[in-house]
């Protein structure tokens, strides 16, 4: 997922360089959404990993 965020970020930079405002804005918003989704999933998996280590079996 982080890969796709980076891909859309590169597309946004290229589109902005050529002056395509709509495409750049769309790619930037997709990249932001994917990045924050990746960040939330990372924090959740980190919390679950910590809690699994503390719960005795």
Secondary structure in CASP SS format (residue, H / E / C, confidence):
PFRMAT SS
TARGET T0000
AUTHOR 0000-0000-0000
METHOD secondary structure of the structure
MODEL  1
X C 1.00
X H 1.00
X H 1.00
X H 1.00
X H 1.00
X H 1.00
X H 1.00
X H 1.00
X H 1.00
X H 1.00
X H 1.00
X H 1.00
X H 1.00
X H 1.00
X H 1.00
X H 1.00
X H 1.00
X H 1.00
X C 1.00
X C 1.00
X H 1.00
X H 1.00
X H 1.00
X H 1.00
X H 1.00
X H 1.00
X H 1.00
X H 1.00
X H 1.00
X H 1.00
X H 1.00
X H 1.00
X H 1.00
X H 1.00
X H 1.00
X H 1.00
X H 1.00
X H 1.00
X H 1.00
X H 1.00
X H 1.00
X H 1.00
X H 1.00
X H 1.00
X H 1.00
X H 1.00
X H 1.00
X H 1.00
X H 1.00
X H 1.00
X H 1.00
X H 1.00
X H 1.00
X H 1.00
X C 1.00
X C 1.00
X C 1.00
END
